[in-house]
Amino acid sequence: MSSKTKIIRACTVSMSTCFVEGMLPDLKKKYEVILLSSPGQELDEVERKYGVRGIRVPMERHISLMRDVMALWRLIRIFRRERPKMVHSMTPKAGLLCMLAGRLTGVPVRVHTFTGLVWPTSTGLKRRILMATDRLTCACATHIIPEGKSVMNDLRNHGITKKPMRVLGYGNVKGVDMDYYSRLRVQDSKFTVDLMAKKDDSLVFLFVGRIVKDKGINELCRAFNLLSGFAPARLILVGDYEDTLDPISAEARKIISDNPAIEAVGPKYGDELLAYYATADCFVFPSYREGFPNTVLEAGAMGLPSIVTDINGSRDIIKQGENGVIIPPMDENALFDAMLTMLKDKNSREWMAKKARGLIASRFEQSFVRKCLYDFYDEIL
């Protein structure tokens, strides 16, 4: 039996284990770490790679009363059996269920990280339900970590909790590997060379994320469709469509299909994704809501100026006029104007590009972000 303090790191779906994966070697030196999520290939791979134990509890991302009750009952049984010193959850459903199960079973330290809030862009009954679930999550937690100051302000100003909250470092739960996200590292890669060979005089705008309505794709497509008639430009969309959860409009799909300057290339990973960052001129991310968007951090590390919306996370990364431009969400006219300015004002664009990497390195370098979490664990455990 291990003499180390037992902690459980929990998230709703197994793909979210990526947020803690890189920290496991350091965490294992001091703690017995158990990962908990819904079943999935990612959890299987992390178990094999790092030699940690995984516990699988099916959880739905959306409201599903019967399945949520079943998941809660499973978590109660697991926590009673495992008797961890701490449960640390992130993502909304895992947070609600794990904090409630932790309180009911007497887990001494219950930590939840709010990586994003859904209710600010919801309305009516759905908004009230989502706010109520976040209040319950906070009520059951002993420690609350908003991923950024914007998220903390929303939690406080909308009456979600009056408990003390702390942003670790400058925010963000993962940090950026500045050695990995570097143009120097990928400039000679096969993927980069191939993309550079295709590049013409057009300014290349890049979006990386899910191709869904909530990411502002409808506005982006309309704004770029108008922009491409003014000056030579290209738009590359990297990511998956999610037609069942949050589909884009039929109009946006038609624009993507009909405009030869738009390329939807699907999801990309590793050196191939880095090649798209390296060959782009400007990152554009007109999302409606975020926690702390890692793609904006990655783009900045790759020396790209960014156009982002004035939402949680994005406004914590971008400094207006220094490493990018902040515009109102859901405003295709403002998006068009910002993209047109990027096209026409080369000096300003290049100045922001020169500032981008340094600003990310100074606040979100990976080892600094991780140290903030390790120090927090030392304090509360």
N, C-alpha and C positions, 0 to 999 in steps of 0.2 A: 504494500500500500504506500502511495506517495505521501511524503511529509510536507509537500508544497501546498500552499494555499490554493484551493480549487476555485476557478472562475469559469463562468459560462458566457461566451460571446454569442449573441443571438441575432438573427435577421430573418426576414420573412421568406425570401427565396434564396436558393443556393448560390445564384450568380453574385449576390451581394457579399459573399465571403471574400471577394477580392479586396474589400476595404480593410480587412484585418490580415489577409494572407501574408503580406510582406513583414508584418510585425511578429509573426509566430516564433521565429528563432529566438528573438530577444525575450518575448513573453515567457517562453518555455523555460528559460534559465531560472525564473523566479516563481512561476506559477504552474499548476496543473491546469492546462487550458482545454476546455471542451467547446466545440463549435456546435451550434444548434440552428437548424433551418428546415425548410421543407426539403423533401428528397430531391436530389438533382446531381447531375454529372460533376458540377463544380465542387460540391462538397466531397464527393468521392475522390476527386483528384487531389484536393488539399489534404485529405486524410492520408493518402498514400505518400504525397510529396514531403509532408512535414511531420508525419508520425503522431498526429493528434487524433483524439477520438471525436467522432461526429455523432450527433443525435438527430434523428429525422422525425419531425413533427409536421404533417401536412397543414399548411396555413394558406388561406385565401387572401390575396391582396385587397380584394374589395369586400364589402359587407356581405356576410353570408351567415346568418344567425345560427343555424343548426351546426354548420361546420366550425364556426368560431367557438361554440360551447364545447364541442368535441375536442378541439385543439386545446382549449383552456384546461379541460379535465386531464388530458395527457400531460400537459406541462406541470400541473399540480402533482401528479404522481411522480414525474421525473425529478422535480425539485425536492420532493420528500425523500426520494431514494438517493439522490446524489448529494444533498446537503451542501451546496456550494456556499462559499463566503460571499461571492458577488455574482450577480447576473447583470450583464451590460448588453442592452438591446439597442438596435437602430433599425430604422424603417418603421412605418406607422403600425402595421398590424402586429408585428413581433413585439413592438414596444407596449402596446395596449395589453396583449395577452401575457407577456412575460412579467411586466410590472405588477399586474393584478395577481398572477399566480405566485410571484415572489412574495408579495405582501401576505397573501393568504397562508403561505407555508413558512413565513418567518425568515426568509433570506435576509441576512443582516444588511447587506449593501446592494442597493438596487439603482442602477444607473441607466438612464436613457439619453441617447443622443438624437436630437431632432435634426435630421439631414434635410428636411424640407417640410413645408406645410401645404396641405391640399386645400383646406377650407378658404383661404383668401380669394381663390378664383371660383369658388362654388357659390350657389345661391339657394335660398329657400330652405326646405326641410333638410336637404343633404348637408348644407353648410352648418346648420344647428347640430346635426348628429355628429359631424366630424369634429366640431369644436368641443362637444361634450365628451367625445372619446379622448381627445387630447387633454382635457381637464382631468379625466379619470387617470390617464397615464401619468400625469404630473402628480396627482394626489397619491399615487401608489409608489412613486419613485422617491428614493432618498437623495439622489443627486441628478440634476438636469443639466445637460450640455447642449446648448444651441450651437449649430455648426458655424454660425456667424452672428455678428451684431444685429443684422437686419432681422434674422429669425428670432433672436432674443427680444428685440423691440416689439415684434408682432405678438409674441407670447405674453409679454407684459401689458402692452397697450390694449389688447383685446380681452383682458381678464382671464386668460387661460390658467395662469398660476401667479401666486404672490411669493412663491418660494425663491430663495436665492438661486441665481443661475450663473454659470461661468462659461465664457468662450475660451477655449484652449488656444493659446497663441493668438494668431490673427484669424482663426477659424480654419475650416477644412479638416476632414478626418483622415485623409490619405497622404497629402503632400505630393510634390512633383519630384521625380528622379531627374535632376538637371543634367546628369551625364547621359541618360537615355534619351531625353527629349532635347536633342541638340542637332542643329543643321550640320555641324562638322562631322558628327558620327554617321550621318546617312547620306551625305552629298554624293558619295561614290557607289551607293547601293544600286543594284539592278533596277529596282522599282523607281528610284528617283531619276536615274538616267533615262529610263523609258518614258517617264512623264515629262521630263524636260525636253526630250526630243519632239514631243507632241505640242509643246507650248509655243504659242504665237505671241503677238504683241498685245493680246487682250489682257486686261487685269482680271486675275482669278480670285473670285470670292469662294470661300469654303465654309460649308456647314457640316458639323459632325454631331450626330445624335439620332434619336428615333424620328422617323419621318411621320410625324403625327401633328394634329391640330394644335395641341398644347405647346409645341415647340415653335409656334409661329410660322409654320410652313406655308399656310394659306397666304398670309401677308407677304412673306418672302417671295413667293412665286409671282404674285401680282406686281410687287415693286420691281423685281428684276425684269419681268417681262416688259415693263415700261422702260426701264433703264437701258436694256439692250438695244433699244431703238435710238439712243442718244450717242453711245460711244461703244467701242469694242470691249466687251466684257464676257466672262464666263462664270457660271455658277456650278459648283460641284457639290452634290448632296451625298454624304457618306452616312449610311445607316439603313436600318430595316423599316419597312412599313409595318404598322400595327392596325390592320383594318377592322379587327373585332373590338378593340378597346377605345381607340381615339382616331378614327380615320380622318384624313385630310379631305377637303371638298372635291367634288367632281371637277370644278373649275381648275383647281390647283393641279390635279392629275393631268388634265388636258394641256395645261401650260407646260408641264414637265415633258409631256409626250411630243408637243408640237414645236417647242422652242429648241432649235439645234444647239444653242449656247448653254443649255442646261443638261448636265449629266448626273443621273442618279446611278451611282456605282455600287450600291449595296454596302453591307458592313465590311470594314477593313480592320486588320489587326497587325500588330508587330511592325516590321519594316515597311510593309505596304501602307499602313496608316501614316507612318512617319513621312513617307514619300509625298503623300498628299499635303501634309502640313508644310513640307519643305518647298513645294512648288507653288503654293498659294501666295497671294499678296495681301489678303485681308480675311480675317475670320468673321463670320456673321452668325449671331446666335439670338434670334428674336423671340425667345421663349416667354410664355405667360407666367411661369412659376418655376422655381428651382430651390434646392437647398444650398448647394455650393457646387456649381457645375465644373467638373474636372476637365471637360474639353476646353473651356475658356482658359484654365490654368495651363493646359498642355499647349494650346495655340500660342499663349504668351511666352512660354518657355522656348518655343520654336521661333520666336522673334516676329510674331504676327501682331499687327494692330487689330483690335476687335471692335465690332459694332454689337452692342448688347442692349437689352431692355432694362429699364429701371425696376429691377426685381431683386428679391433676396438672393444673396450669393453673388450674382453678377456685379451688383453695385459695390460689393466688398472687394472685388478683384480689380475692376477697372477704375482708374482715376481719369475723370473727364479731361480729354485733351492731352493726356500724358501717354497712356498706353492704349487708348481707344476712345470710343464715343458711346455715350449712354443716351438712349431714346425712350420715349414712352412705349409701354407694351400695347400690342394690338393696333398700332398706328402705321399703316403702310405708307402714308405720305412722309412721315418722319423717317421711316426706313429708306424710302427712295432718296430723300434729300441727303441722308448720311452716306449712302452708297455712291451717290453722284459726287459728293464732295471728296470721297476717297479716290474716285476716278480722276477728278480734275486737279486736286491739290496734291501733287506728287511730293512736294517738300514736306508738308505736314504729315502725310502718310509715312514717309520714310523716317521722319523724326520720331513718330510714335513707335515705329518698328524698332528703332535703335533703343528706345527706353523699355520696350516690353519685357525682354528677358530679365533685365536687371531687377525690375519691380517684382517679378514673380520670385526670383531667387532670394530677394531680401525678406520675403514674408512667408513663402510657402514651400521652401526647400524641404524635401522629404525627411531628412534626419531631424530637422528642427521640429516639424509637426509631430513626429513620433516621440521625440523626447518630451514634448509637452504632455502627451498622454501617459508616458511612463512615469513622469514626475507626479501626475495626478493620481495614478494608481498607488504609488508609494505613500502619498498623503492620506488617501481615504482607507487604505488597507493596513 
